[in-house]
Amino acid sequence: MSVTNQTELLLALEREHFDTVLNTAESDYVDFKEAPYHLKSPNQKWELAKDVAAFANSQGGVIVMGYRTNRPQNALVDQAVQHRPIQKALINWDAYRQTIGAWVYPHIEGLTPLWFPADGAVDSGVFAIVIPPQLEATKYFVVRELDRPDGTFPGALGVPTRQGDVVSWIKPETVHHLIREALGVRRSGFTRAIATDQAVLNQGQQDRVQARCLQVEDLAGWPNVPFIAFHSIPGEPIRRPNDFYAESGLRRELEHTEALRAAGFHIGTDAPVDIQIDGSLATAESRRALWLSPDGFFSAACRADEEFLGWYINQGGRRPIVINSRVLAEFTLEFTRFFHKRLKPLFAGPWSLWLSLVGLDRDGGVVLGPEYGRGACRGPLQPTSFLQVKSLASPGQDAYQLLVEFYALFGLPPDGIQFVEAGSVSESLLLAEMGK
């Protein structure tokens, strides 16, 4: 048995088909380790940084700990030959993350730690670090500390890449050429657009948001359905909460979200939550979808047609679909309520909120009016758009700023936003007008 790509590998591990991984050769997408990195050793810290940076400088990959490797006779590369579970107590992901952050520059986006099995009651298993593909604009990732065997620092740096089953280093001549090229551009008077760290981070987040929308579209079966989605992303990946997979924890809360109105336009699906191959939790029914990654990236999506966002005011097959502004306001507030209650406390730093419009030219199009039930409606400036804001102090404030931007994407002022009081979407006004 063996697997042939990263998706097959993670799926086999998720299903606990550990023997299926045997005979899989190390390659440009996987590196097997029999034991975890011992971070008390400077050399082991350097090994971790080097291995992660090499995948980040290539096309991403997975470091899998819990398999012994060997090179069979006549084989060219090492293969996984024995499943050897490791004790979960030996892995401190915070220490791993901090080591990578301290030894690799710039910051690598989206690192995801995964245990197989994920059940916290099981004390051993296979541990994987998933390194997603990185933006070309952020490369190369430099290992900025190379220690001698005795732990002393010689003051060097290196740029590792992954070539098949081995880590190779960019030659000094190549690094020299790149530096001379950059200096030559400056000296010749040309201007080069240098992205700030924040701009690079924003682009990385937008790439994740766009990819998430494709995942949601596939999960919910909406290839021809217009939909919107809200997303929350922490300023840096968080450690997966201990109750992430627990039946009484986040997994259950995604299945049965607390709502202002049980029969209202909330984010809950009341559908089973499935574990995805990257360890995320996802659930969907015909009208709504939720997706939560272990690192805190959360998405809530809904249809933008008469079945949800256009409820009640689009009877008789009306086209284009007119968005019901009361439904929109309630769904937005329910998203920010869940985010503030369950996710924002997990990370004290800044959070980004993203708004996505997807395919609003599908099925006859989607329009929005300046006021509920009145005024000339307008279509979106672009049928598919992505926009970011920074999270504020309360669910109501966040809901209001998201809706302000939503209306702006239709070229409309915020006057038509429902249930607003003092720059905030008010729970009490919503309940007073919509009932419980």
N, C-alpha and C positions, 0 to 999 in steps of 0.2 A: 504494500500500500504506500501511497505518497500523495501529496497535493501539488498542484501546478501553479498556483498564484496566491496572492494575499487574501483574496476573498474566500477561497476554498480553505485556506489555513485557519482563518478566524472562525469560519463556520464550523469546521471540525472541532476546534477547541471549545466553542460555545456549546456544541452538542455533546461535549465530553467524549468525543470519539478520538481519544488520545493516540491509539495505535494507528489511526489513519495517517497521522503525521510522520510515522516512521518511514525511513528511506527517502524522506524529502531532502534534497540537496540544498546546502546554503547557496544563496544567490543574491541578486541585486535587490530582492525584496524581503529576505529573511536572514537573520543571524541567530543561531542557536547557542545557548549557554547552559552548561550543566548546573552552575551555581550562580547566585546573585553576586553583584559587585560588592566588595567589602570596602565601604567608603572611609574607613579609618586609615586606609592606605592611600597616600597621594597618587601612587601609580594606578590604583583602581579607579580613583576619581578621574584621572586622565583618560583611562580606558573607556569609561562611561561617556565622557564628553566627546571623545574621538568617535566612538561608535554611533552616537546619536547625530553628531554633526555630519558624519559621512553620508548617512541616509538623507539628511536634510539638504545636503549639497547635490544630491542625485535626484531621484524621483520618489523619495519617501520609502518607508518599509517598516518592518516589525522586528524588534529584538525579543526573542522568546527564551525565557529562563525555565529550565525544568526538563531539558533533554540532553543526554550525553551524545556526543558526536564521535564519528570515526571515519576514516577514509578507506572504504573497501578496496580490495585488490583490483587494480586496473581502473579504478575510479579517478576522476580528475579533481574532485572537490569533496569536502567533508559532508557527511549525511547524518541526520538524526537517527540514532540506532537504538536508543533506550529512553523510555519515559521515566524520569526520576523527579517526582513531585518535591517541591521545596516548601519549607515551613513559612507560612505567611508572616509570622512574627519577625522573620529575617529581613523583610522589605519595609523600609520607611520611605514612602513616596515623597514626603516633604523633603527629606534629605536628598533624595535623587533629584528632585526638581530644583532645589537650591544649588546643588552641585552643577547641574547643567547650566543654570542661569548664571553662575559665577564664572564658569570656565569657557562658555561659548558665547560669542558675539557675532551678530546681533541676536535678539530674542527669537527663539524658534516657536512658531505659532502651532497651537492645537495638539501638543503632546498629550496622549491619552494612556493612562495605566489601566490594565485589565487583569483580573484574576479569573482563572478557570479551574474549578467552578467558582462562581461569584458568591455563593452562599457563605455568609460570615460564620456559620456554625461549623464549616469544614476548615480545619486548621492547616491544610497544605494543598498545593495545587501547582498549576503552571502560571507564571507571571509574564505578561507581555507589555512592552512599551510600543505604542503605535506612533510612528512619526509620519504625519501627512505630507504630501508634496507642498513645497513652499513657493511663494511668488519669486519669479526670476529677479524681480527688482530688489529683493532682500538678500540675495546671494552675493558673495559667498559667506558661509558661516565659519568663523575662525576659532580654532581652539587656542585660547590666548595664554595658556600656561602649559609648558612642557617641562615636567620634572625629571631630574636624574633619578636613578634607582635609589639613591640615598635620601630622596625627598627634597633636595635643594633645587632652586629655581634658576635656570640659566638665562632667563629673559628672552625667550624665543617664542615664536608663534608658528602655526601651521594651518593649512587648509586641506582637510581630508575629504575624499569622495569615495563612493562605493562603486567598485568595478566588479560586477559578478559577485563572487563569494569573498572578495578581499577588499580591505581598505587601502586605497592608494593616496599619495599626497601630491598635490599640484607642485610641479617642479619649480625650484627657485627662479629659473629662467622665465617661466610663464608669469609668475607673480611679478617679477621685475618688469616684464613687458607691459603688464596691465597697469602698473604704477606709472611707468613712463608714458603710456597712452593717456592716462588721466591727467598727468601733469602737462602733457603736450596740448591737450584740449584747452586747459586753463591759460597756458602761455600764448596760444595762438589767438586769444581774444574771443573764442566762442563761448557761449553760455550753455551750461548743462543744467537741466532741471534735476536738482537734488531733492529727493523727497525727505521731508522731516520724519522723525521716528513716529510721530502721531499720524502723519499721512500714510505711512506704510502700514501702521496698525489698522487704520480705517479701511484701507484697501483689502487687507487680509480678512477683516471682519466681513466686508461686503462679499468677498468670494465665498465665505462660509455661508452667508445668508442666501446667496443665489443657489449654491449647491443644496442647501436645506429645502428651498422651495421646490426644487426638482424632486427631492426625496418625498416631500409631503404630497406633491402631485401624483407620484407613483403609488404611494401608500394609500391615499384616499380614492384613487381611480378618477382623477380630475383632468385628464389630458385635454379635454375640450371645454372645461368649465372655468369661467373667470373666478378668481379667488383673491383674498387678501390675507396677509399674515403679519403678526407682530412677533418680535424677537427680543430677547434680553441676552447680553453677552458681558461677562465680567471683564474688568481691565486686564486681568491675567487669569489663566486657567486655575480653577479651584480644585482642591482635593475632593474626590468623590465622597459624598456624605455616607456615613456608616449605614444609614437606613435607606440607601438609594434603591436597593433591590428588595427590601423587606416588605412583606405583605401588609404590615401596619405602618409603613413609612411613605416615602415619596411615590413608590409604585402605586400604592393604594390611593393616594391623593390625586394622582393623574386619572385613575379610574373613576373616582367619586369626588370631583372637585367641589369645594364649598362655594355656594352661589348665593347672591342676594335674593334671587327668586328661583325656586325649584323648577318652575316651568318657564323661566325667562331665557334670554339670549346670552347664556353664559358660555364658557369655553369648554365645559365638560362634554365628553362623548358617551359616558356610561358604557363603553366598550372595553373588552379586555386589553391590557397593556402587554405588548410583546417586546422582548429584548432583541435588539438589532445586532448585527455582526460586529459593530464597533462598540458594543456595550451600552448603547443608548436605549432609552425607554420610549416607545411610540405607541399611539393608539389613534384610531380613526373610525368614523362612521360616515354616512353619506353626506353630512353637512359640515362636520368639524373634524379637526385633526390636531393632535398635540405631539410634540417631540422634545425630549429632554436628554442632553448629552451628559456624561459623567463630569465634565469640566464646567458645568453650569450654563451652557448654551441652551436656551429654551425657546420654543416656537409654538404659537397658537394660530391656527388658520381656520378660515371659514369660507364657504361659497359666497360669491357675490351675485347670486341670482334670486329668483322668487322663493327658493326653498329656505333662504336664511336672510342675507342682508337686504333682500328686496321683499321681505315678508309683507303680506296684506295689501300693499299698494300696487301690485303688479298682476292682478287677477286677469284671467282671460288671455294669457300668453302675450302680454304686452312686451313690446320691444322698442327701443332699448330698455333694459332693466333700470329702474329708478331705485337708488339705494334709500332704504328707510333710515333716516338719520337717528331715530330713537334706537333702533336695533344696533346701528353702528356705535352709538355712544355707550350702550350697555355692554356690548361685547368688548369694547376697548377698556372700559373700567374693570370688567371682570379679569381681563388679562393683567392689568397693572395691580389689581388686588392680590392675585395669586403670586405674582412676582415679588411684591413687597412683603408678603407674609411668609413665603416659603423659601425664596431664593436669595433675595437681597441680604438677609442676615448672614448668609454663608461667606460673604466677602465684604470687608469694610471699605475697600477702595471704590473707584468710580465704575459705574456700569453704563453701557451703551444700550439704547433701545432703538430698534430698527423697524421700519414700516415697509412692507412690500405690497405692491400691486402687481398681480400676475394675470396676463391675458384678458384685460378688461375690454378687448375688442372681440372676444369670442362670443358665440351664441347671440349675435345681434347687438352686442355692446352693452356698456354700463354707463350710467350718468348719475349726477348728484345735483340736487337742488339747493339754492341758497337758504331756504327755510323749509321746515317740515310741511310737505303738502302744498307749498306755494312757490311761485317764482319759476323763471326759466331755468331749465336744467342744462348742465354742461357735462361733456365727456372729459376724461382725463387728458392732461397734456401729453402724456405718453401712456400707452396701454400697459406697459410693464415698467415699474419704477422701484427704486430702492432708496430709502432716506433714513438718516441717523440723527438721533438727539441724545443728549445726556440725561440720565435719570435724575429726577428732583426728589424732594423730601417726602412726598406723599403719593398714594395711588391716584387721588383725584387730580393733582397737578400733572403727573405723568400722563394720565389719560387726556387731559386737556391739551397739553403740548403735542401729543401724537395726533390728536384730531385737528389741531390748527394746521399741522403740516399735511394731513390728509386732505383737508379742504383746499390748501394751496396747490396741491397736485392736480386739482380740478380748476384752478384759476379762480377760486372763490374765497371771500373773506370768511372769518370764523364766526360771523353773526348767527349762522344757522346751527351751530353746535348745541345739542340739547343738554338740559339739566345742569347748566353752568351757574356757578356762584363764586364770585371773587377769584376768577382765574383757575377754577378747579371744577371738575365734574363731581357733582354732589350726589352721594348715595341717598340722602334723605329726599332730595327733589325727585330722583329717579323712582324711588319707592312710592312717593306721593302721587306721581303721575301715572306710573305703570301698574301699581298695585303689587301685592305680594303673591 
